């Protein structure tokens, strides 16, 4: 059993990563339905939240069926982060997560996200301020370091544990790497194996299939679980597939094209209900390629899906996909 503060999880939990413009309530609910043990929101700007910016406030929405859920915040001002924490508490998430890993220039180069890896003293003070401001279990997601010359992830973990975080997720790349190259899990394992580390350490980066997750679980047995990000986009089934592979050593059948079309339709309609038709149609476009990945000659259909602004036309296209591909046909 893995514990994050008072939250008890089954052995080797699988977590949905916080992803900007992806891990919204509809997508999180689908991933939860398909076996994710904890889901995390898109990251929320502390400054935006305390100023009541509409987009930031909307990210606090939680469906009951997606719990336990972690709300992730970012910022570099201690007082703003403390005020943000108090606002987050009102929606009663199970976890408050701090983003110390975002590599995007407009975030990291202003000292937020991965930028705080350049100032570990401030990271520790900021984290303590948040921990002291809430009764929620506080967790952190970070990277190995700013670049390959500044990897001090063991020290980071020990200092964050000292001020009271309840779990740490480490992405196996530096900020400089962004999302390029191969994630290095050796430093993550070094943290998880350290004799003074008592909190769960989760690994993140390049978990793209059940076989890959199983391989990494065997290679790095002290890591408490895996956080999955990009591989879940258009593929919420990955959590169920990984758990089945752990249990049986066999691969679940790939969802049929008709099943993918139906889940895609549900995703779209949940998004329309949550954020409105115009925004939902625009933001769903990033998901279609992954929902229908590998289908021969599907490009003309995908182009129709990503170019129309007409909801009824999109639903008609998805219905045609369901009708034209038999349920037993897999990709």
C-alpha positions in Angstrom: 0.0 0.0 0.0 1.1 3.5 -0.8 0.1 6.5 1.4 0.1 10.2 0.5 -0.7 11.7 3.9 -4.1 10.1 4.9 -4.8 8.9 1.3 -4.4 5.2 1.0 -3.7 3.8 -2.5 -3.3 0.3 -3.8 0.2 -1.1 -4.4 2.0 0.7 -7.3 -0.6 3.4 -8.2 -0.8 5.1 -11.6 -1.1 8.8 -11.7 -2.4 11.1 -14.5 0.0 13.9 -15.0 -1.1 17.6 -14.9 -1.0 18.8 -18.6 -1.9 22.2 -19.7 -5.0 22.3 -21.9 -5.3 18.5 -21.6 -6.1 17.3 -18.1 -9.3 19.1 -17.6 -12.3 17.5 -15.8 -13.7 15.6 -18.8 -10.4 14.1 -19.6 -9.6 13.3 -16.0 -12.9 11.6 -15.5 -12.3 9.4 -18.5 -8.8 8.4 -17.2 -10.2 7.8 -13.8 -12.9 5.5 -15.3 -10.1 3.6 -17.1 -8.0 3.0 -14.0 -6.0 6.1 -13.0 -5.6 6.1 -9.2 -5.0 9.8 -8.8 -5.6 12.5 -11.4 -4.1 16.0 -11.4 -5.5 19.3 -12.8 -3.8 21.5 -15.3 -1.4 23.8 -13.5 -3.1 26.9 -12.1 -1.3 30.3 -11.8 -1.3 31.5 -8.2 -1.4 35.1 -9.4 -4.3 34.4 -11.7 -6.3 32.7 -9.0 -5.9 35.4 -6.4 -6.9 38.0 -9.0 -10.0 35.9 -9.9 -8.9 35.4 -13.6 -11.7 33.4 -15.2 -9.5 30.8 -16.8 -7.7 30.1 -13.6 -10.8 29.9 -11.5 -12.5 27.5 -13.9 -9.5 25.1 -13.5 -10.7 24.5 -9.9 -13.8 22.6 -11.1 -13.8 19.0 -10.0 -16.2 16.2 -10.9 -17.0 13.9 -7.9 -16.3 10.8 -10.0 -12.7 11.8 -10.5 -11.6 11.9 -6.9 -9.1 11.5 -5.4 -7.8 14.6 -7.3 -4.8 16.8 -6.9 -4.9 20.5 -7.8 -1.6 21.8 -9.1 -0.5 25.4 -8.6 2.6 27.4 -9.7 4.2 30.7 -8.8 7.3 32.2 -7.2 5.8 34.6 -4.6 5.4 33.1 -1.2 2.5 35.3 -0.1 0.6 34.8 -3.4 1.1 31.0 -3.1 -0.2 31.1 0.4 -3.3 33.0 -0.6 -3.8 30.7 -3.6 -3.6 27.7 -1.2 -6.5 29.1 0.8 -8.6 29.5 -2.3 -7.8 25.9 -3.5 -8.9 24.6 -0.1 -12.5 25.8 -0.7 -13.1 23.1 -3.4 -11.7 20.4 -1.1 -9.3 18.5 -3.3 -7.6 15.5 -1.8 -4.1 16.9 -2.6 -2.4 20.2 -3.3 0.5 19.8 -5.7 3.2 22.4 -6.5 4.7 22.6 -10.0 8.4 22.9 -9.8 8.9 21.3 -13.2 7.3 23.3 -16.0 10.1 24.0 -18.5 8.3 26.5 -20.7 10.3 29.7 -21.0 7.6 32.2 -20.0 7.2 30.2 -16.7 10.7 28.9 -15.9 12.6 32.0 -16.8 10.5 34.0 -14.3 11.5 31.8 -11.5 8.4 29.6 -11.4 8.1 25.9 -12.5 11.5 24.5 -13.2 13.0 27.9 -12.7 13.0 27.5 -9.0 15.5 24.7 -9.3 18.1 27.5 -9.6 17.3 28.6 -6.1 16.8 25.7 -3.7 16.7 27.9 -0.7 13.7 29.7 -2.1 12.1 26.4 -3.2 12.4 25.2 0.4 11.0 28.4 1.9 8.1 28.5 -0.6 7.2 24.9 0.0 7.2 25.4 3.8 5.0 28.4 3.4 2.4 26.3 1.5 2.7 23.3 3.8 2.1 25.6 6.9 -0.9 27.3 5.2 -3.0 24.1 4.6 -4.1 20.9 6.2 -4.2 19.3 2.7 -1.3 16.9 1.9 1.1 18.8 -0.2 3.0 17.1 -3.0 5.5 18.3 -5.6 6.3 17.6 -9.2 9.8 18.6 -10.4 12.6 17.7 -12.8 16.1 16.4 -12.3 17.6 19.9 -12.4 18.0 23.0 -14.5 20.6 21.4 -16.7 23.0 18.4 -16.6 25.5 20.4 -14.5 23.1 21.2 -11.8 21.4 17.9 -10.9 20.9 17.9 -7.2 17.7 16.0 -7.0 18.6 14.0 -3.9 19.2 17.2 -2.0 15.9 18.6 -3.4 14.0 15.6 -2.2 15.5 15.7 1.3 14.8 19.4 1.7 11.3 19.1 0.5 10.6 16.1 2.7 12.1 18.1 5.6 9.5 20.8 5.3 6.6 18.4 5.1 5.6 17.3 1.6 3.9 13.9 1.4 5.0 12.7 -2.0 7.4 13.7 -4.8 7.1 13.1 -8.5 10.2 13.4 -10.6 10.3 13.8 -14.4 13.5 12.2 -15.6 14.7 15.2 -17.7 16.3 18.6 -16.9 14.7 21.9 -17.8 17.2 22.3 -20.6 16.1 19.1 -22.2 12.5 20.2 -22.3 10.9 17.0 -23.7 13.8 15.9 -25.9 16.0 12.9 -25.6 15.3 9.9 -23.3 14.2 10.3 -19.7 16.9 9.3 -17.2 15.3 7.3 -14.4 18.6 6.4 -12.6 18.5 9.6 -10.5 14.8 9.0 -9.6 15.8 5.6 -8.4 18.6 7.1 -6.4 16.2 9.3 -4.6 13.7 6.5 -4.0 16.5 4.3 -2.6 18.0 6.8 -0.3 17.9 5.6 3.3 16.5 8.9 4.6 13.7 9.2 2.1 10.4 8.2 3.7 7.8 9.7 1.3 6.6 8.0 -1.9 8.7 8.8 -5.0 6.9 8.6 -8.3 8.6 8.4 -11.7 7.5 10.3 -14.8 8.8 10.3 -18.3 8.5 8.1 -21.4 6.0 5.6 -19.9 4.4 5.0 -23.3 3.1 1.4 -23.0 2.2 -1.4 -20.5 5.5 -3.1 -21.4 7.5 0.0 -20.8 5.8 0.6 -17.4 6.4 -3.0 -16.4 10.0 -2.9 -17.5 10.7 0.3 -15.4 8.9 -1.2 -12.4 11.2 -4.2 -12.4 14.3 -2.1 -13.1 13.6 0.4 -10.4 11.7 -1.4 -7.6 11.9 1.3 -5.0 9.9 3.8 -7.1 6.4 3.9 -5.6 4.4 4.3 -8.9 4.3 5.9 -12.3 2.9 9.2 -13.5 1.7 9.1 -17.1 1.3 12.2 -19.3 1.5 12.4 -23.0 0.9 8.7 -23.6 -2.6 9.1 -22.1 -3.7 11.8 -24.7 -6.4 10.2 -26.8 -5.6 7.0 -25.0 -7.3 7.0 -21.5 -7.2 3.2 -21.7 -3.5 3.1 -21.0 -4.1 2.9 -17.2 -6.3 -0.2 -17.5 -3.9 -1.7 -20.0 -0.9 -1.3 -17.7 -2.7 -2.8 -14.7 -3.8 -5.8 -16.7 -0.3 -6.3 -18.0 1.1 -6.2 -14.4 -1.5 -8.8 -13.3 -1.4 -11.2 -16.3 1.7 -10.5 -18.3 -0.6 -10.2 -21.4 -1.7 -7.3 -23.5 -5.4 -6.3 -23.4 -6.9 -6.1 -26.9 -6.6 -2.6 -28.4 -9.9 -0.8 -28.2 -11.8 -1.1 -31.5 -12.1 1.9 -33.8 -15.8 2.0 -32.9 -15.1 2.1 -29.2 -12.5 4.8 -29.7 -15.1 6.9 -31.7 -17.6 6.5 -28.9 -15.2 7.5 -26.1 -14.1 10.4 -28.3 -17.7 11.5 -28.7 -18.3 11.3 -24.9 -15.1 13.3 -24.3 -16.3 16.0 -26.7 -19.8 16.3 -25.2 -18.4 16.4 -21.7 -16.1 19.2 -22.8 -19.0 21.1 -24.5 -21.0 20.9 -21.2 -18.0 22.0 -19.1 -16.4 24.8 -21.2 -18.9 25.7 -23.9 -19.1 24.6 -27.5 -16.6 27.0 -29.2 -13.7 26.3 -26.8 -14.5 22.6 -26.5 -14.4 22.1 -30.3 -11.1 24.0 -30.6 -9.4 22.2 -27.7 -10.6 18.7 -28.7 -8.6 19.0 -32.0 -5.4 18.0 -30.3 -7.0 14.7 -29.2 -8.3 13.3 -32.6 -4.9 12.1 -33.9 -4.3 10.0 -30.9 -7.8 8.6 -30.6 -7.6 7.4 -34.1 -3.9 6.7 -34.4 -2.9 4.0 -36.8 -6.1 3.8 -38.9 -5.2 3.4 -42.5 -6.3 6.3 -44.8 -7.9 8.2 -41.9 -6.2 11.5 -42.7 -9.2 12.9 -44.7 -11.5 12.2 -41.8 -9.2 13.7 -39.3 -8.8 16.9 -41.4 -12.6 17.3 -41.4 -12.6 16.9 -37.6 -9.9 19.5 -37.0 -11.2 22.1 -39.5 -14.9 22.3 -38.8 -16.5 24.5 -36.1 -19.9 22.8 -36.4 -20.6 20.5 -33.5 -23.4 18.6 -35.4 -20.9 17.9 -38.2 -18.3 16.5 -35.8 -20.9 14.3 -34.2 -22.0 13.1 -37.6 -18.4 12.3 -38.6 -17.9 10.3 -35.4 -21.1 8.4 -36.0 -20.0 7.5 -39.5 -16.7 6.2 -38.0 -18.6 4.0 -35.6 -20.9 2.7 -38.3 -18.2 2.2 -41.0 -15.8 0.2 -38.7 -17.1 -2.9 -37.1 -16.8 -3.1 -33.3 -14.5 -6.1 -33.4 -12.0 -4.3 -35.7 -8.9 -3.1 -33.8 -6.2 -0.7 -34.9 
